[in-house]
Amino acid sequence: MNFKFWIALILALGLDALDYLVVGLFPFAGDIVDVLGIIMLYPFIGVYAFIGVLELVPIIGDLLPTFTGAVLLSRSRFMKKMLEEAP
């Protein structure tokens, strides 16, 4: 098992949930959570963390769990690469 992936997924789920809760109360706090989320996810999923920039777009960031999607996308690319390199 890849614990790095699971930590990133739990972190992303928490960030998306926190973003939904905080945006309703404090709109600018949601942007701060988004930027911190990108910074926190970068060591786990690399450049895929920058998909979190979509959180800063008003309608897209409010409707889609972009951090969770970024983690799942990074995993799918990782798995595809591993399957291609397998003997």
OpenMM code with the backbone's topology and positions (N, CA, C; nanometers):
from openmm import Vec3, app, unit

residues = "MET ASN PHE LYS PHE TRP ILE ALA LEU ILE LEU ALA LEU GLY LEU ASP ALA LEU ASP TYR LEU VAL VAL GLY LEU PHE PRO PHE ALA GLY ASP ILE VAL ASP VAL LEU GLY ILE ILE MET LEU TYR PRO PHE ILE GLY VAL TYR ALA PHE ILE GLY VAL LEU GLU LEU VAL PRO ILE ILE GLY ASP LEU LEU PRO THR PHE THR GLY ALA VAL LEU LEU SER ARG SER ARG PHE MET LYS LYS MET LEU GLU GLU ALA PRO".split()
positions = [
    Vec3(0.0833, -0.1196, 0.0000),
    Vec3(0.0000, 0.0000, 0.0000),
    Vec3(0.0870, 0.1249, 0.0000),
    Vec3(0.0413, 0.2230, -0.0677),
    Vec3(0.1121, 0.3498, -0.0755),
    Vec3(0.0495, 0.4458, 0.0252),
    Vec3(0.1137, 0.4600, 0.1414),
    Vec3(0.0594, 0.5440, 0.2472),
    Vec3(0.0591, 0.6913, 0.2093),
    Vec3(0.1500, 0.7295, 0.1227),
    Vec3(0.1551, 0.8682, 0.0768),
    Vec3(0.0247, 0.9046, 0.0041),
    Vec3(-0.0253, 0.8117, -0.0763),
    Vec3(-0.1512, 0.8343, -0.1463),
    Vec3(-0.2672, 0.8476, -0.0479),
    Vec3(-0.2729, 0.7585, 0.0506),
    Vec3(-0.3835, 0.7618, 0.1457),
    Vec3(-0.3807, 0.8881, 0.2312),
    Vec3(-0.2624, 0.9318, 0.2697),
    Vec3(-0.2519, 1.0569, 0.3456),
    Vec3(-0.2995, 1.1726, 0.2598),
    Vec3(-0.2581, 1.1746, 0.1338),
    Vec3(-0.3003, 1.2818, 0.0424),
    Vec3(-0.4514, 1.2786, 0.0215),
    Vec3(-0.5094, 1.1597, 0.0094),
    Vec3(-0.6538, 1.1493, -0.0129),
    Vec3(-0.7318, 1.1972, 0.1093),
    Vec3(-0.6894, 1.1585, 0.2265),
    Vec3(-0.7571, 1.2034, 0.3490),
    Vec3(-0.7429, 1.3539, 0.3648),
    Vec3(-0.6250, 1.4055, 0.3366),
    Vec3(-0.6023, 1.5500, 0.3428),
    Vec3(-0.6907, 1.6233, 0.2421),
    Vec3(-0.7011, 1.5703, 0.1208),
    Vec3(-0.7823, 1.6332, 0.0171),
    Vec3(-0.9310, 1.6315, 0.0534),
    Vec3(-0.9787, 1.5191, 0.1052),
    Vec3(-1.1184, 1.5122, 0.1478),
    Vec3(-1.1473, 1.6125, 0.2587),
    Vec3(-1.0545, 1.6236, 0.3529),
    Vec3(-1.0701, 1.7214, 0.4601),
    Vec3(-1.0676, 1.8643, 0.4091),
    Vec3(-0.9778, 1.8919, 0.3143),
    Vec3(-0.9703, 2.0272, 0.2575),
    Vec3(-1.0969, 2.0626, 0.1812),
    Vec3(-1.1496, 1.9686, 0.1042),
    Vec3(-1.2727, 1.9965, 0.0301),
    Vec3(-1.3904, 2.0172, 0.1246),
    Vec3(-1.3983, 1.9357, 0.2283),
    Vec3(-1.5063, 1.9532, 0.3255),
    Vec3(-1.4921, 2.0861, 0.3994),
    Vec3(-1.3719, 2.1180, 0.4405),
    Vec3(-1.3474, 2.2446, 0.5096),
    Vec3(-1.3775, 2.3629, 0.4183),
    Vec3(-1.3433, 2.3486, 0.2916),
    Vec3(-1.3689, 2.4557, 0.1966),
    Vec3(-1.5190, 2.4805, 0.1828),
    Vec3(-1.5985, 2.3745, 0.1770),
    Vec3(-1.7438, 2.3917, 0.1665),
    Vec3(-1.8012, 2.4573, 0.2916),
    Vec3(-1.7476, 2.4219, 0.4083),
    Vec3(-1.7989, 2.4791, 0.5327),
    Vec3(-1.7548, 2.6237, 0.5518),
    Vec3(-1.6303, 2.6531, 0.5217),
    Vec3(-1.5744, 2.7863, 0.5464),
    Vec3(-1.6257, 2.8885, 0.4455),
    Vec3(-1.6442, 2.8476, 0.3208),
    Vec3(-1.6867, 2.9427, 0.2179),
    Vec3(-1.8227, 3.0025, 0.2528),
    Vec3(-1.9102, 2.9238, 0.3102),
    Vec3(-2.0413, 2.9751, 0.3478),
    Vec3(-2.0343, 3.0802, 0.4574),
    Vec3(-1.9367, 3.0691, 0.5436),
    Vec3(-1.9263, 3.1634, 0.6550),
    Vec3(-1.8372, 3.2820, 0.6237),
    Vec3(-1.7202, 3.2549, 0.5705),
    Vec3(-1.6214, 3.3595, 0.5425),
    Vec3(-1.5649, 3.3399, 0.4021),
    Vec3(-1.6113, 3.4161, 0.3046),
    Vec3(-1.5687, 3.3930, 0.1662),
    Vec3(-1.4171, 3.4000, 0.1439),
    Vec3(-1.3484, 3.4967, 0.2052),
    Vec3(-1.2047, 3.5084, 0.1818),
    Vec3(-1.1256, 3.4010, 0.2553),
    Vec3(-1.1820, 3.3464, 0.3613),
    Vec3(-1.1144, 3.2374, 0.4324),
    Vec3(-1.1078, 3.1129, 0.3450),
    Vec3(-1.2074, 3.0955, 0.2583),
    Vec3(-1.2052, 2.9820, 0.1667),
    Vec3(-1.0875, 2.9891, 0.0712),
    Vec3(-1.0521, 3.1099, 0.0262),
    Vec3(-0.9365, 3.1257, -0.0619),
    Vec3(-0.8067, 3.0948, 0.0117),
    Vec3(-0.8003, 3.1309, 0.1375),
    Vec3(-0.6814, 3.1005, 0.2181),
    Vec3(-0.6673, 2.9489, 0.2348),
    Vec3(-0.7786, 2.8814, 0.2605),
    Vec3(-0.7770, 2.7351, 0.2726),
    Vec3(-0.7320, 2.6717, 0.1410),
    Vec3(-0.7764, 2.7277, 0.0293),
    Vec3(-0.7383, 2.6734, -0.1014),
    Vec3(-0.5884, 2.6854, -0.1263),
    Vec3(-0.5319, 2.8002, -0.0968),
    Vec3(-0.3878, 2.8206, -0.1179),
    Vec3(-0.3072, 2.7306, -0.0231),
    Vec3(-0.3501, 2.7205, 0.1017),
    Vec3(-0.2814, 2.6309, 0.1960),
    Vec3(-0.2944, 2.4852, 0.1521),
    Vec3(-0.4079, 2.4500, 0.0938),
    Vec3(-0.4276, 2.3136, 0.0445),
    Vec3(-0.3317, 2.2792, -0.0674),
    Vec3(-0.3106, 2.3735, -0.1577),
    Vec3(-0.2148, 2.3505, -0.2659),
    Vec3(-0.0755, 2.3285, -0.2084),
    Vec3(-0.0382, 2.4118, -0.1116),
    Vec3(0.0942, 2.4007, -0.0493),
    Vec3(0.1088, 2.2674, 0.0247),
    Vec3(0.0043, 2.2251, 0.0951),
    Vec3(0.0130, 2.1012, 0.1726),
    Vec3(0.0105, 1.9763, 0.0850),
    Vec3(-0.0601, 1.9806, -0.0273),
    Vec3(-0.0687, 1.8623, -0.1130),
    Vec3(0.0503, 1.8460, -0.2065),
    Vec3(0.1226, 1.9531, -0.2324),
    Vec3(0.2331, 1.9463, -0.3284),
    Vec3(0.3367, 1.8377, -0.2938),
    Vec3(0.3786, 1.8221, -0.1685),
    Vec3(0.4767, 1.7156, -0.1404),
    Vec3(0.4227, 1.5743, -0.1654),
    Vec3(0.2919, 1.5586, -0.1622),
    Vec3(0.2340, 1.4259, -0.1793),
    Vec3(0.2046, 1.3911, -0.3244),
    Vec3(0.1535, 1.4887, -0.4015),
    Vec3(0.1115, 1.4564, -0.5379),
    Vec3(0.1820, 1.5404, -0.6437),
    Vec3(0.2740, 1.6232, -0.6047),
    Vec3(0.3531, 1.6998, -0.6999),
    Vec3(0.2723, 1.8063, -0.7732),
    Vec3(0.2975, 1.8180, -0.9023),
    Vec3(0.2354, 1.9251, -0.9807),
    Vec3(0.0840, 1.9103, -0.9916),
    Vec3(0.0319, 1.7932, -0.9636),
    Vec3(-0.1132, 1.7762, -0.9660),
    Vec3(-0.1821, 1.8622, -0.8600),
    Vec3(-0.1087, 1.9040, -0.7595),
    Vec3(-0.1664, 1.9906, -0.6572),
    Vec3(-0.2119, 2.1240, -0.7153),
    Vec3(-0.1516, 2.1649, -0.8249),
    Vec3(-0.1884, 2.2927, -0.8853),
    Vec3(-0.3245, 2.2883, -0.9528),
    Vec3(-0.3840, 2.1705, -0.9637),
    Vec3(-0.5233, 2.1625, -1.0079),
    Vec3(-0.6118, 2.2337, -0.9056),
    Vec3(-0.5645, 2.2434, -0.7829),
    Vec3(-0.6365, 2.3145, -0.6776),
    Vec3(-0.6564, 2.4618, -0.7066),
    Vec3(-0.5849, 2.5155, -0.8039),
    Vec3(-0.6047, 2.6557, -0.8429),
    Vec3(-0.7481, 2.6750, -0.8926),
    Vec3(-0.8096, 2.5692, -0.9441),
    Vec3(-0.9491, 2.5779, -0.9879),
    Vec3(-1.0424, 2.6139, -0.8728),
    Vec3(-0.9998, 2.5867, -0.7491),
    Vec3(-1.0793, 2.6242, -0.6330),
    Vec3(-1.0968, 2.7755, -0.6231),
    Vec3(-1.0053, 2.8500, -0.6799),
    Vec3(-1.0129, 2.9957, -0.6725),
    Vec3(-1.1116, 3.0539, -0.7734),
    Vec3(-1.1536, 2.9738, -0.8722),
    Vec3(-1.2552, 3.0185, -0.9679),
    Vec3(-1.3904, 3.0074, -0.8982),
    Vec3(-1.4690, 3.1155, -0.8931),
    Vec3(-1.5883, 3.1180, -0.8079),
    Vec3(-1.6858, 3.0013, -0.8242),
    Vec3(-1.7346, 2.9714, -0.9403),
    Vec3(-1.8378, 2.8679, -0.9519),
    Vec3(-1.7778, 2.7275, -0.9504),
    Vec3(-1.6670, 2.7075, -1.0204),
    Vec3(-1.6048, 2.5751, -1.0267),
    Vec3(-1.5572, 2.5321, -0.8882),
    Vec3(-1.4931, 2.6223, -0.8160),
    Vec3(-1.4421, 2.5893, -0.6835),
    Vec3(-1.5507, 2.5585, -0.5826),
    Vec3(-1.6693, 2.6140, -0.6047),
    Vec3(-1.7793, 2.5889, -0.5117),
    Vec3(-1.8515, 2.4581, -0.5395),
    Vec3(-1.8436, 2.4097, -0.6618),
    Vec3(-1.9216, 2.2920, -0.6989),
    Vec3(-1.8427, 2.1624, -0.7036),
    Vec3(-1.7142, 2.1701, -0.7346),
    Vec3(-1.6350, 2.0489, -0.7543),
    Vec3(-1.5349, 2.0257, -0.6414),
    Vec3(-1.5181, 1.9010, -0.6002),
    Vec3(-1.4129, 1.8699, -0.5026),
    Vec3(-1.2784, 1.8561, -0.5747),
    Vec3(-1.2178, 1.9683, -0.6071),
    Vec3(-1.1003, 1.9659, -0.6938),
    Vec3(-0.9777, 1.9041, -0.6278),
    Vec3(-0.9605, 1.9199, -0.4978),
    Vec3(-0.8442, 1.8595, -0.4326),
    Vec3(-0.8535, 1.7075, -0.4368),
    Vec3(-0.9707, 1.6540, -0.4097),
    Vec3(-0.9897, 1.5093, -0.4162),
    Vec3(-0.9694, 1.4604, -0.5589),
    Vec3(-1.0202, 1.5343, -0.6553),
    Vec3(-1.0001, 1.4982, -0.7951),
    Vec3(-0.8540, 1.4994, -0.8348),
    Vec3(-0.7796, 1.5963, -0.7825),
    Vec3(-0.6362, 1.6045, -0.8141),
    Vec3(-0.5616, 1.4835, -0.7596),
    Vec3(-0.5951, 1.4416, -0.6388),
    Vec3(-0.5282, 1.3249, -0.5800),
    Vec3(-0.5627, 1.1989, -0.6600),
    Vec3(-0.6884, 1.1823, -0.6955),
    Vec3(-0.7281, 1.0641, -0.7728),
    Vec3(-0.6666, 1.0659, -0.9122),
    Vec3(-0.6572, 1.1827, -0.9730),
    Vec3(-0.5937, 1.1933, -1.1036),
    Vec3(-0.4456, 1.1590, -1.0953),
    Vec3(-0.3792, 1.2047, -0.9903),
    Vec3(-0.2369, 1.1726, -0.9758),
    Vec3(-0.2178, 1.0224, -0.9593),
    Vec3(-0.3074, 0.9593, -0.8901),
    Vec3(-0.2978, 0.8145, -0.8701),
    Vec3(-0.3212, 0.7395, -1.0009),
    Vec3(-0.4156, 0.7852, -1.0793),
    Vec3(-0.4435, 0.7147, -1.2038),
    Vec3(-0.3259, 0.7268, -1.3005),
    Vec3(-0.2621, 0.8418, -1.3062),
    Vec3(-0.1438, 0.8586, -1.3911),
    Vec3(-0.0300, 0.7698, -1.3402),
    Vec3(-0.0159, 0.7605, -1.2101),
    Vec3(0.0876, 0.6772, -1.1496),
    Vec3(0.0646, 0.5306, -1.1846),
    Vec3(-0.0598, 0.4874, -1.1749),
    Vec3(-0.0906, 0.3483, -1.2054),
    Vec3(-0.0696, 0.3194, -1.3534),
    Vec3(-0.1075, 0.4118, -1.4390),
    Vec3(-0.0883, 0.3927, -1.5837),
    Vec3(0.0596, 0.3807, -1.6165),
    Vec3(0.1406, 0.4642, -1.5537),
    Vec3(0.2851, 0.4599, -1.5778),
    Vec3(0.3435, 0.3278, -1.5298),
    Vec3(0.3003, 0.2821, -1.4146),
    Vec3(0.3499, 0.1542, -1.3621),
    Vec3(0.3114, 0.0376, -1.4527),
    Vec3(0.1898, 0.0407, -1.5070),
    Vec3(0.1471, -0.0670, -1.5944),
    Vec3(0.2250, -0.0674, -1.7251),
    Vec3(0.2614, 0.0503, -1.7733),
    Vec3(0.3390, 0.0568, -1.8964),
    Vec3(0.4824, 0.0068, -1.8764),
    Vec3(0.5366, 0.0264, -1.7576),
    Vec3(0.6746, -0.0139, -1.7303),
    Vec3(0.6860, -0.1597, -1.6871),
    Vec3(0.5745, -0.2218, -1.6558),
    Vec3(0.5775, -0.3603, -1.6098),
    Vec3(0.6240, -0.4535, -1.7221),
    Vec3(0.7021, -0.5563, -1.6860),
    Vec3(0.7502, -0.6505, -1.7893),
    Vec3(0.6415, -0.7383, -1.8467),
] * unit.nanometer
topology = app.Topology()
chain = topology.addChain("A")
for resn in residues:
    res = topology.addResidue(resn, chain)
    for name in ("N", "CA", "C"):
        topology.addAtom(name, app.Element.getBySymbol(name[0]), res)
